[in-house]
Amino acid sequence: MCCFFTALLLAGPRLAVLVWWIISPAYIAAAFDSWFWAILGLIFLPWTILMYLVIFPGGIVGFDWIILGLGIFADMAGYFGSYRNKARVPYGDQIP
């Protein structure tokens, strides 16, 4: 099971969360008050929601804040890295 989870992480956090949601929907339902917040997190902050699901059972205390911060950092790095890379594309601002 550990190798399967690692392969899902390499495929992407959205796929990992979706498979986790299929395998144990009660766990996801317990982590979020509404499915709306889970879907929003899955779309906009996939690494953060994955880290939150990992640390959810014991609550967020101590070192868990650092793990959650790493998830936020991974999401922001993905968004800002793609924005910075846009400048490297020739005529990137003129593409319709």
C-alpha positions as CSV (number, residue, x, y, z in Angstrom):
1,M,0.0,0.0,0.0
2,C,2.9,2.4,0.7
3,C,4.3,2.0,-2.8
4,F,0.9,2.6,-4.3
5,F,0.5,5.8,-2.3
6,T,4.0,7.0,-3.3
7,A,3.2,6.3,-7.0
8,L,0.0,8.4,-6.6
9,L,2.0,11.3,-5.1
10,L,4.3,11.2,-8.1
11,A,1.3,11.2,-10.5
12,G,0.0,14.3,-8.7
13,P,-1.7,15.4,-5.5
14,R,-5.1,15.6,-7.2
15,L,-5.0,12.0,-8.2
16,A,-3.8,11.0,-4.8
17,V,-6.7,12.8,-3.1
18,L,-9.3,11.5,-5.5
19,V,-8.1,7.9,-4.9
20,W,-8.1,8.5,-1.2
21,W,-11.6,9.9,-1.5
22,I,-12.7,6.7,-3.3
23,I,-11.0,4.3,-0.9
24,S,-12.3,6.0,2.3
25,P,-15.0,8.6,1.8
26,A,-15.8,8.7,5.5
27,Y,-12.3,9.9,6.3
28,I,-12.7,12.8,3.8
29,A,-16.2,13.6,5.1
30,A,-14.8,13.7,8.7
31,A,-12.0,16.1,7.7
32,F,-14.2,18.7,6.0
33,D,-17.6,20.1,7.1
34,S,-18.8,20.3,3.5
35,W,-17.8,18.7,0.2
36,F,-17.7,22.2,-1.2
37,W,-14.5,23.0,0.7
38,A,-12.9,19.7,-0.3
39,I,-13.6,20.3,-4.0
40,L,-12.2,23.9,-3.8
41,G,-9.1,22.7,-2.1
42,L,-8.7,19.9,-4.6
43,I,-8.9,22.4,-7.5
44,F,-6.8,25.3,-6.1
45,L,-4.6,24.0,-3.3
46,P,-4.0,20.3,-4.0
47,W,-0.7,19.9,-2.0
48,T,-2.2,21.8,0.9
49,I,-5.3,19.6,1.0
50,L,-3.2,16.4,0.8
51,M,-1.0,17.5,3.7
52,Y,-4.1,18.5,5.7
53,L,-5.5,15.0,5.2
54,V,-2.3,13.4,6.3
55,I,-2.2,15.4,9.6
56,F,-6.0,15.6,10.2
57,P,-6.6,12.7,12.7
58,G,-4.6,14.2,15.6
59,G,-5.5,17.8,14.9
60,I,-3.0,20.5,13.9
61,V,-0.5,21.0,16.7
62,G,3.2,21.5,16.9
63,F,5.2,20.2,14.0
64,D,2.0,19.7,12.0
65,W,2.0,23.4,11.2
66,I,5.3,23.0,9.4
67,I,3.9,20.1,7.4
68,L,0.9,22.2,6.4
69,G,3.2,25.1,5.6
70,L,5.2,22.8,3.2
71,G,1.9,22.0,1.4
72,I,1.1,25.7,1.0
73,F,4.7,26.4,-0.2
74,A,4.4,23.6,-2.8
75,D,1.2,25.1,-4.1
76,M,2.6,28.6,-4.3
77,A,5.8,27.4,-5.9
78,G,3.7,25.7,-8.6
79,Y,1.6,28.8,-9.3
80,F,4.5,31.3,-9.2
81,G,6.9,29.1,-11.0
82,S,4.5,28.8,-14.0
83,Y,4.0,32.6,-14.0
84,R,7.7,33.3,-14.0
85,N,8.2,30.8,-16.8
86,K,5.7,32.6,-19.0
87,A,8.3,35.3,-19.6
88,R,10.6,32.8,-21.3
89,V,8.1,32.0,-24.0
90,P,8.7,34.1,-27.1
91,Y,5.7,36.4,-27.7
92,G,4.0,34.8,-24.7
93,D,2.0,37.9,-24.0
94,Q,0.7,38.2,-27.5
95,I,-0.8,34.7,-27.8
96,P,-4.6,35.0,-28.2
